[in-house]
């Protein structure tokens, strides 16, 4: 899970680690200035994407 400002860095890191298809959940940038309530809302809206990414990663690892 990263913010929009770090998408390229995350993709490069995943590639360097041999995981080019690694799922990334992207949040709006920046988050440092967001209030607690806004961050909780972002987290709630991201839960489904995080679970989906974890499940797909487990499926891929199991089929490898």
SERO-4910 file (N, C-alpha, C, O; in steps of 0.05 Angstrom, whole numbers):
BEGIN
 pado doro    nc1    nc2    nc3   cac1   cac2   cac3    cc1    cc2    cc3    oc1    oc2    oc3
  Unk    A     17    -23      0      0      0      0     18     24      0     35     28     17
  Unk    A     14     41    -20     30     65    -23     13     88    -33    -11     85    -38
  Unk    A     25    112    -34     10    135    -45     18    138    -75     38    127    -84
  Unk    A      2    153    -89      6    158   -118     35    167   -125     45    160   -146
  Unk    A     47    182   -107     73    192   -112     95    171   -113    118    177   -120
  Unk    A     89    146   -104    109    125   -102    104    101   -120    116     80   -116
  Unk    A     86    103   -139     79     81   -156    103     70   -172    108     46   -172
  Unk    A    117     88   -184    141     80   -200    162     66   -183    173     46   -190
  Unk    A    167     78   -159    186     66   -141    178     38   -132    194     20   -131
  Unk    A    152     34   -127    142      8   -119    145    -12   -141    153    -35   -137
  Unk    A    139     -4   -166    141    -22   -189    170    -29   -193    176    -53   -199
  Unk    A    188    -10   -191    217    -16   -194    227    -35   -173    243    -53   -178
  Unk    A    218    -31   -148    227    -48   -126    217    -77   -130    231    -96   -126
  Unk    A    191    -79   -138    180   -106   -143    195   -120   -165    201   -144   -163
  Unk    A    202   -105   -186    217   -117   -208    245   -126   -199    254   -147   -206
  Unk    A    258   -109   -183    285   -116   -172    284   -140   -155    304   -155   -153
  Unk    A    262   -145   -141    259   -168   -124    248   -193   -138    243   -213   -126
  Unk    A    245   -190   -165    235   -213   -181    205   -217   -179    196   -239   -183
  Unk    A    190   -196   -172    161   -198   -169    148   -177   -186    134   -159   -174
  Unk    A    151   -177   -212    140   -156   -229    110   -152   -228    100   -130   -233
  Unk    A     95   -173   -221     66   -171   -220     55   -166   -192     31   -169   -187
  Unk    A     73   -159   -173     65   -156   -145     43   -135   -144     46   -113   -154
  Unk    A     20   -141   -131     -2   -122   -129      6    -98   -111     20   -100    -91
  Unk    A     -4    -75   -119      1    -50   -104    -26    -36   -101    -41    -32   -120
  Unk    A    -32    -28    -76    -56    -13    -70    -47     16    -69    -29     23    -53
  Unk    A    -60     33    -84    -51     61    -86    -71     80    -73    -95     79    -79
  Unk    A    -61     96    -54    -78    116    -40    -71    144    -52    -50    147    -64
  Unk    A    -89    163    -47    -84    190    -56    -60    201    -41    -55    195    -18
  Unk    A    -45    219    -54    -21    231    -43    -26    260    -38    -39    273    -54
  Unk    A    -15    272    -17     -1    260      5    -20    251     27    -43    259     28
  Unk    A    -10    235     45    -26    226     68    -18    240     94    -33    240    113
  Unk    A      6    251     95     16    263    119     -1    286    129     -3    290    153
  Unk    A    -14    300    111    -31    323    119    -60    315    124    -76    333    130
  Unk    A    -67    290    120    -95    282    123   -102    279    152    -86    271    169
  Unk    A   -127    286    159   -137    283    186   -143    254    191   -147    238    172
  Unk    A   -144    246    216   -149    219    224   -174    207    212   -174    185    202
  Unk    A   -195    223    211   -221    214    200   -218    207    170   -229    187    161
  Unk    A   -203    223    156   -199    218    127   -183    193    123   -188    177    105
  Unk    A   -162    189    140   -146    165    138   -162    140    144   -159    119    130
  Unk    A   -179    141    163   -197    118    169   -215    112    146   -220     89    139
  Unk    A   -225    133    133   -242    129    109   -227    116     87   -236     98     74
  Unk    A   -202    125     82   -185    113     62   -180     84     68   -181     67     50
  Unk    A   -175     78     93   -169     51    101   -194     33     97   -192     11     86
  Unk    A   -217     43    104   -242     27    100   -247     21     71   -255     -1     64
  Unk    A   -241     41     54   -246     37     25   -225     20     12   -228     10    -10
  Unk    A   -202     16     26   -180      0     15   -181    -29     24   -166    -46     12
  Unk    A   -196    -36     44   -196    -63     55   -201    -84     34   -187   -104     32
  Unk    A   -221    -81     17   -228   -101     -3   -204   -104    -23   -198   -127    -30
  Unk    A   -191    -83    -31   -169    -85    -49   -145    -99    -36   -131   -115    -50
  Unk    A   -140    -94    -11   -118   -107      3   -124   -137      5   -106   -153      0
  Unk    A   -148   -144     13   -155   -173     15   -152   -186    -12   -141   -208    -14
  Unk    A   -162   -174    -33   -160   -185    -60   -131   -189    -68   -124   -210    -79
  Unk    A   -114   -169    -62    -86   -172    -69    -72   -194    -54    -57   -210    -65
  Unk    A    -79   -197    -29    -67   -219    -12    -76   -246    -22    -60   -265    -25
  Unk    A   -102   -248    -28   -113   -274    -37   -101   -282    -65    -93   -305    -69
  Unk    A    -99   -262    -83    -88   -268   -109    -58   -276   -107    -49   -293   -122
  Unk    A    -44   -263    -89    -16   -270    -85    -13   -299    -74      5   -314    -82
  Unk    A    -31   -306    -55    -30   -333    -44    -37   -354    -65    -24   -375    -67
  Unk    A    -56   -348    -82    -64   -366   -104    -40   -370   -123    -35   -393   -131
  Unk    A    -27   -348   -130     -4   -350   -149     18   -366   -136     31   -383   -150
  Unk    A     24   -362   -111     45   -377    -97     38   -407    -95     56   -424    -98
  Unk    A     13   -413    -91      4   -440    -89      6   -455   -115     11   -479   -116
  Unk    A      2   -441   -137      2   -453   -164     30   -454   -176     33   -465   -198
  Unk    A     49   -442   -163     76   -440   -174     91   -466   -170    114   -468   -178
***
